[in-house]
Amino acid sequence: MFSLLVVISAVFGAGFYFGQSQQPALPPEGIINAELGEPQGLDFSLFWEAWQTLEANFVDQSKMDYQKMLYGAISGMVSSLKDPYTVYMPPQEAKIFKEDVSGEFQGVGMEIGTRNGELTIIAPLEGTPAQRAGLRAGDKIIKIDDTYTADLTSDDAVKLIRGEKGTKVVLTIFREGWTQSQDFEITREVIEVPSLKWTMKEGNIAYINLYQFSEVATGAFNKAAAEIIASSANSIILDLRGNPGGYLEVAQDIAGLFLERGQLVTIEDFGGSAENQEYRASGSAQLNSYPLIVLINQGSASASEILAGALRDNRGIKLIGTQSFGKGSVQTIKELEEGSLKVTVAKWLTPNGTLIDKEGLKPDVEIELTEKDIEAGKDPQLDKAIEIIKEIR
């Protein structure tokens, strides 16, 4: 089922000490499940030899927590795959993950990920301490309090950033265009992430800001769609900027409001000889007749990229803004006896077969939103979307 390579060297004084084992290494009683079996040709005695060597020789026996050692061994095995999205989550971390996708948790309110080997803010969430502090999509997190992030997975970073409401965390941030990093001290809160809000622009353009594809986003979007249909709106701008993603099923449901039934939403590519899985629109298509523009930026990731790609490939919808994040891998959660394993099982393709992962979506009309724009309260990306959608009508 898995492979482990454990290399142990003890260095002290002026040299090395090599312990010798006179007996074959055996698993400690009650820790291994023999019924699970072992990969053919793999000798697990090395693992148990290392385990027993630690038991017999480690100087601080008070730190020998067998349960934590087991969790650490699994985490080490998983991290050897060098996939930032495949992680083992011990029970407490698994609980935190479930809170994330339910739409409520305690922290600073931002989605983070690893991009080009650097811990990066995908998007601060609407109305959260992270957004109010001025953090932006694309910011690099150099340090969390006193811990440098160079060797942290995104899940390890989440554990450090999370905390009880009212407590503080200091994030050291570097942003493109800066000459040096800056510290942001942020007070944690209970984060209740909204799904969306919509307003009317220019009297008859429905402007929908979709913040994430959470469990409740489908219902919220259906409600908004009904209100838009009953309003004077004759076109729609869908803003996916800073939307870090969420559930595939929610993206598929929302796509079904804009696409004809049966149109392809995304392709799940499992690689190798495994057959690809296609996901198709199955909704009411009640917004299909409305002219539509989609806004994206480097904070648009995962389900946002799936929806934006589906709308462009099927309807020729224009994407305006900057290149999206490029988080196009598929994770599934496997519940274990203790904790959960989040495993990358496939990659997402747009209906036309374009790979999203690490590439992202390039906008049809590329416009930057600069620091000066934000400070001046300007939004040239939205302005351009309004200009173009007026021409479509």
C-alpha positions as CSV (number, residue, x, y, z in Angstrom):
1,M,0.0,0.0,0.0
2,F,2.8,2.4,0.6
3,S,6.6,2.7,0.8
4,L,8.8,4.2,3.5
5,L,12.4,5.1,3.4
6,V,13.8,6.1,6.8
7,V,17.4,7.3,7.0
8,I,18.7,8.0,10.5
9,S,22.1,9.4,11.4
10,A,23.1,10.5,14.9
11,V,25.8,13.1,15.0
12,F,27.5,14.3,18.2
13,G,30.9,15.1,19.6
14,A,33.6,14.5,17.0
15,G,32.0,11.6,15.0
16,F,29.2,9.2,14.3
17,Y,27.7,6.4,16.3
18,F,26.2,3.5,14.4
19,G,23.9,1.2,16.4
20,Q,23.8,-2.4,15.7
21,S,20.8,-4.7,15.9
22,Q,21.4,-8.4,16.7
23,Q,17.8,-9.5,16.2
24,P,15.4,-9.0,13.2
25,A,13.3,-5.9,13.7
26,L,9.6,-6.6,14.5
27,P,6.7,-4.2,14.6
28,P,5.7,-3.1,18.1
29,E,2.7,-5.1,19.2
30,G,-0.7,-3.5,18.4
31,I,0.7,-0.9,15.9
32,I,0.7,-2.8,12.6
33,N,-2.4,-4.3,11.0
34,A,-1.0,-7.5,9.4
35,E,-4.2,-7.9,7.4
36,L,-3.4,-4.8,5.3
37,G,-0.4,-6.6,3.8
38,E,2.8,-5.0,2.4
39,P,4.0,-4.0,-1.0
40,Q,5.7,-6.9,-2.8
41,G,9.5,-6.7,-2.5
42,L,9.5,-4.1,0.2
43,D,11.2,-4.9,3.5
44,F,9.5,-3.1,6.3
45,S,12.1,-4.3,8.8
46,L,14.1,-1.1,8.2
47,F,11.2,1.0,9.5
48,W,10.8,-1.1,12.6
49,E,14.5,-1.1,13.1
50,A,14.5,2.7,13.1
51,W,11.5,2.7,15.4
52,Q,13.2,0.4,17.9
53,T,16.5,2.3,17.7
54,L,14.7,5.5,18.7
55,E,13.0,3.7,21.6
56,A,16.3,2.4,22.9
57,N,18.5,5.4,22.4
58,F,16.6,8.7,22.1
59,V,17.8,10.9,25.0
60,D,14.4,12.5,25.9
61,Q,12.0,9.6,26.4
62,S,9.2,11.9,27.5
63,K,8.9,12.9,23.9
64,M,8.3,9.4,22.7
65,D,4.6,9.7,21.8
66,Y,3.8,6.6,19.7
67,Q,0.7,8.1,18.3
68,K,2.5,11.3,17.1
69,M,5.3,9.2,15.7
70,L,2.9,7.2,13.7
71,Y,1.2,10.3,12.3
72,G,4.6,11.8,11.6
73,A,5.7,8.6,9.7
74,I,2.5,8.8,7.5
75,S,3.1,12.5,6.9
76,G,6.7,11.9,5.8
77,M,5.6,9.2,3.4
78,V,3.0,11.5,1.9
79,S,5.4,14.5,1.6
80,S,7.9,12.3,-0.3
81,L,5.5,12.5,-3.3
82,K,6.3,16.3,-3.6
83,D,2.6,17.2,-4.2
84,P,1.6,20.1,-2.0
85,Y,-2.1,19.1,-2.2
86,T,-1.6,15.5,-1.2
87,V,-1.5,15.5,2.6
88,Y,-2.2,13.4,5.6
89,M,-4.4,15.1,8.2
90,P,-4.5,13.8,11.7
91,P,-7.8,13.9,13.4
92,Q,-7.7,17.5,14.6
93,E,-6.5,18.8,11.2
94,A,-9.2,16.7,9.5
95,K,-11.7,18.5,11.7
96,I,-10.3,21.9,10.7
97,F,-10.5,21.0,7.0
98,K,-14.2,20.0,7.4
99,E,-14.9,23.4,9.0
100,D,-13.3,25.1,6.0
101,V,-15.6,23.7,3.5
102,S,-18.6,24.2,5.7
103,G,-18.0,28.0,5.5
104,E,-17.2,28.8,9.1
105,F,-13.9,28.6,11.1
106,Q,-11.6,30.7,13.3
107,G,-8.6,32.4,11.7
108,V,-7.8,35.4,9.5
109,G,-9.8,34.4,6.4
110,M,-7.7,33.6,3.4
111,E,-7.0,30.8,1.0
112,I,-3.3,29.9,0.6
113,G,-1.4,27.5,-1.7
114,T,2.1,26.7,-3.0
115,R,3.1,28.3,-6.3
116,N,6.5,27.9,-7.8
117,G,7.7,26.5,-4.4
118,E,6.5,29.6,-2.5
119,L,3.7,29.9,0.0
120,T,1.3,32.2,-1.7
121,I,-2.0,33.9,-0.8
122,I,-4.6,32.7,-3.4
123,A,-7.2,35.1,-2.1
124,P,-8.2,36.9,1.1
125,L,-11.9,36.2,1.7
126,E,-14.6,38.9,1.6
127,G,-15.0,40.8,4.8
128,T,-12.3,39.0,6.8
129,P,-9.4,40.2,8.9
130,A,-7.0,39.3,6.1
131,Q,-8.8,41.4,3.6
132,R,-9.2,44.3,6.0
133,A,-5.4,44.2,6.8
134,G,-4.7,44.8,3.1
135,L,-3.4,41.3,2.1
136,R,-3.8,40.6,-1.7
137,A,-3.9,37.7,-4.0
138,G,-0.4,36.8,-5.1
139,D,1.3,38.0,-1.9
140,K,4.1,35.7,-0.8
141,I,4.1,34.6,2.9
142,I,7.7,34.6,4.1
143,K,7.2,34.0,7.8
144,I,4.3,33.1,10.1
145,D,5.2,34.6,13.5
146,D,8.8,33.3,13.9
147,T,8.5,30.4,11.5
148,Y,9.9,30.7,8.0
149,T,7.7,29.1,5.4
150,A,10.3,27.8,2.9
151,D,9.8,24.1,4.0
152,L,6.1,24.3,5.0
153,T,3.3,22.7,3.2
154,S,0.2,24.8,2.8
155,D,-1.5,22.6,5.4
156,D,1.3,23.1,7.9
157,A,1.0,26.9,7.3
158,V,-2.8,26.7,7.9
159,K,-2.1,25.1,11.3
160,L,0.1,28.1,12.3
161,I,-2.2,30.8,10.9
162,R,-5.3,29.4,12.5
163,G,-6.1,30.0,16.1
164,E,-8.7,31.1,18.7
165,K,-10.6,34.4,18.0
166,G,-9.0,37.4,19.6
167,T,-5.4,36.0,19.3
168,K,-2.9,37.6,17.0
169,V,-0.6,36.3,14.2
170,V,2.1,38.2,12.4
171,L,2.6,37.4,8.7
172,T,5.7,38.6,6.9
173,I,4.7,39.4,3.4
174,F,6.5,40.1,0.2
175,R,4.6,41.6,-2.8
176,E,5.7,42.1,-6.3
177,G,7.0,45.6,-6.8
178,W,8.1,45.9,-3.2
179,T,11.8,46.3,-2.3
180,Q,11.5,44.5,1.0
181,S,9.0,42.4,3.0
182,Q,6.5,43.9,5.5
183,D,4.9,42.5,8.7
184,F,1.1,42.4,9.0
185,E,-0.2,41.8,12.6
186,I,-3.8,40.4,12.3
187,T,-6.3,39.5,15.0
188,R,-8.1,36.2,14.4
189,E,-11.9,36.1,14.3
190,V,-14.7,33.6,13.7
191,I,-14.8,33.6,9.9
192,E,-18.2,33.2,8.3
193,V,-17.6,33.3,4.6
194,P,-20.5,34.7,2.5
195,S,-21.2,33.0,-0.8
196,L,-22.1,35.9,-3.0
197,K,-23.7,39.3,-3.4
198,W,-25.1,41.0,-6.4
199,T,-25.9,44.6,-7.3
200,M,-27.1,46.5,-10.4
201,K,-24.6,48.5,-12.4
202,E,-25.5,51.1,-15.0
203,G,-29.2,50.5,-14.3
204,N,-29.5,47.1,-16.1
205,I,-26.2,45.1,-15.7
206,A,-26.4,42.5,-12.9
207,Y,-23.0,42.3,-11.2
208,I,-22.5,39.1,-9.3
209,N,-19.6,38.7,-7.0
210,L,-19.1,35.0,-6.2
211,Y,-16.8,34.6,-3.2
212,Q,-16.4,30.8,-3.0
213,F,-18.0,27.5,-4.1
214,S,-19.1,26.5,-0.6
215,E,-21.8,24.1,0.5
216,V,-24.4,26.8,0.5
217,A,-23.4,28.6,-2.7
218,T,-25.7,26.7,-5.1
219,G,-28.8,27.8,-3.1
220,A,-27.5,31.4,-2.9
221,F,-26.8,31.5,-6.6
222,N,-30.2,30.1,-7.5
223,K,-31.9,32.8,-5.3
224,A,-29.8,35.5,-7.0
225,A,-30.7,34.1,-10.4
226,A,-34.4,34.3,-9.6
227,E,-34.0,37.9,-8.4
228,I,-32.0,38.9,-11.5
229,I,-34.6,37.4,-13.8
230,A,-37.3,39.4,-12.0
231,S,-35.3,42.6,-12.3
232,S,-34.5,45.0,-15.1
233,A,-31.2,43.3,-15.8
234,N,-30.4,42.5,-19.4
235,S,-26.8,41.3,-19.0
236,I,-24.5,39.9,-16.4
237,I,-20.9,40.4,-15.1
238,L,-19.7,37.4,-13.0
239,D,-16.8,38.4,-10.8
240,L,-14.6,35.4,-9.8
241,R,-11.6,37.5,-8.7
242,G,-10.2,36.3,-5.5
243,N,-12.5,33.2,-5.5
244,P,-10.3,30.3,-4.3
245,G,-12.7,27.6,-5.4
246,G,-14.5,24.9,-3.4
247,Y,-16.8,22.0,-4.4
248,L,-16.8,20.8,-8.0
249,E,-20.5,19.9,-7.7
250,V,-21.3,23.6,-6.9
251,A,-19.3,24.8,-9.9
252,Q,-21.2,22.3,-12.1
253,D,-24.6,23.5,-10.6
254,I,-23.8,27.1,-11.3
255,A,-22.6,26.3,-14.8
256,G,-26.0,24.7,-15.4
257,L,-27.6,28.1,-15.0
258,F,-25.6,29.5,-17.9
259,L,-25.1,26.5,-20.2
260,E,-27.6,24.3,-22.1
261,R,-28.3,20.9,-20.5
262,G,-25.7,18.4,-21.6
263,Q,-22.9,20.9,-22.4
264,L,-19.5,19.8,-21.1
265,V,-18.4,21.7,-17.9
266,T,-15.0,20.0,-17.3
267,I,-13.0,16.8,-17.8
268,E,-11.3,14.9,-15.0
269,D,-8.1,13.5,-16.4
270,F,-6.8,10.6,-14.3
271,G,-3.7,10.1,-16.4
272,G,-2.2,6.8,-17.7
273,S,-4.7,4.4,-19.1
274,A,-7.6,5.3,-16.8
275,E,-10.7,6.7,-18.6
276,N,-11.4,10.4,-18.3
277,Q,-14.6,11.5,-16.5
278,E,-16.8,14.1,-18.0
279,Y,-19.0,16.5,-16.1
280,R,-21.9,18.1,-17.9
281,A,-24.4,20.8,-17.2
282,S,-27.7,19.6,-15.9
283,G,-29.4,22.7,-14.7
284,S,-32.2,25.0,-15.9
285,A,-30.1,27.2,-18.2
286,Q,-32.3,30.1,-17.2
287,L,-29.4,32.6,-17.5
288,N,-28.2,31.2,-20.8
289,S,-29.7,34.0,-22.9
290,Y,-28.0,36.8,-21.0
291,P,-24.9,38.4,-22.4
292,L,-22.1,37.6,-19.9
293,I,-18.6,38.7,-19.0
294,V,-16.4,36.9,-16.4
295,L,-13.7,38.7,-14.3
296,I,-10.7,36.6,-13.2
297,N,-7.3,37.3,-11.5
298,Q,-4.5,35.4,-9.9
299,G,-6.8,34.8,-6.9
300,S,-9.2,32.8,-9.1
301,A,-8.5,29.1,-8.5
302,S,-9.8,25.6,-8.8
303,A,-13.6,25.7,-9.2
304,S,-13.4,29.3,-10.4
305,E,-11.1,28.2,-13.2
306,I,-13.4,25.3,-14.0
307,L,-16.5,27.6,-14.3
308,A,-14.7,30.3,-16.2
309,G,-13.2,27.8,-18.7
310,A,-16.5,26.1,-19.2
311,L,-18.2,29.4,-20.0
312,R,-15.5,30.5,-22.4
313,D,-15.2,27.1,-24.2
314,N,-19.0,26.6,-24.6
315,R,-20.3,30.1,-25.1
316,G,-17.2,32.1,-26.2
317,I,-17.6,34.3,-23.0
318,K,-14.8,36.8,-22.6
319,L,-12.5,36.6,-19.6
320,I,-11.2,40.0,-18.3
321,G,-8.5,40.6,-15.8
322,T,-5.2,38.8,-15.2
323,Q,-4.1,35.2,-15.4
324,S,-5.8,32.8,-13.0
325,F,-3.9,30.9,-10.3
326,G,-3.6,27.5,-12.0
327,K,-4.9,25.1,-9.3
328,G,-6.3,22.4,-11.6
329,S,-5.6,19.2,-9.7
330,V,-8.3,17.0,-8.2
331,Q,-8.3,16.0,-4.6
332,T,-10.4,13.4,-2.9
333,I,-10.7,12.9,0.9
334,K,-10.3,9.4,2.1
335,E,-11.3,8.8,5.7
336,L,-8.9,6.7,7.7
337,E,-9.4,5.0,11.1
338,E,-7.7,8.1,12.5
339,G,-7.6,11.3,10.4
340,S,-8.0,11.7,6.7
341,L,-5.9,11.5,3.6
342,K,-6.3,14.2,1.0
343,V,-5.1,12.7,-2.3
344,T,-4.5,14.2,-5.7
345,V,-6.2,11.8,-8.1
346,A,-6.6,13.7,-11.3
347,K,-6.2,17.0,-13.1
348,W,-8.9,19.2,-14.5
349,L,-9.2,20.1,-18.2
350,T,-11.5,22.7,-19.7
351,P,-14.1,21.4,-22.2
352,N,-11.7,22.1,-25.1
353,G,-9.0,20.0,-23.3
354,T,-6.9,22.8,-21.9
355,L,-4.9,21.9,-18.8
356,I,-5.6,24.2,-15.9
357,D,-3.1,23.0,-13.4
358,K,0.0,25.3,-13.1
359,E,-1.1,27.0,-16.3
360,G,-4.2,28.9,-15.3
361,L,-6.5,30.7,-17.7
362,K,-5.2,33.6,-19.7
363,P,-7.8,36.4,-20.0
364,D,-9.0,37.5,-23.4
365,V,-8.6,41.1,-22.3
366,E,-5.7,41.5,-19.9
367,I,-5.9,44.5,-17.5
368,E,-3.9,45.0,-14.3
369,L,-5.5,46.3,-11.1
370,T,-2.6,48.3,-9.6
371,E,-2.0,49.4,-6.0
372,K,-2.7,53.0,-7.1
373,D,-6.0,51.9,-8.6
374,I,-7.0,50.3,-5.3
375,E,-5.9,53.3,-3.2
376,A,-7.9,55.6,-5.5
377,G,-11.0,53.4,-5.3
378,K,-10.8,52.6,-9.0
379,D,-11.5,49.2,-10.7
380,P,-10.3,49.3,-14.4
381,Q,-11.1,45.6,-14.8
382,L,-14.7,46.1,-13.9
383,D,-14.9,49.3,-16.0
384,K,-13.7,47.4,-19.0
385,A,-16.2,44.6,-18.4
386,I,-19.0,47.2,-18.3
387,E,-17.7,48.8,-21.5
388,I,-17.5,45.5,-23.4
389,I,-20.9,44.1,-22.2
390,K,-22.6,47.3,-23.4
391,E,-21.2,46.6,-26.9
392,I,-22.5,43.0,-26.7
393,R,-26.0,44.1,-25.9
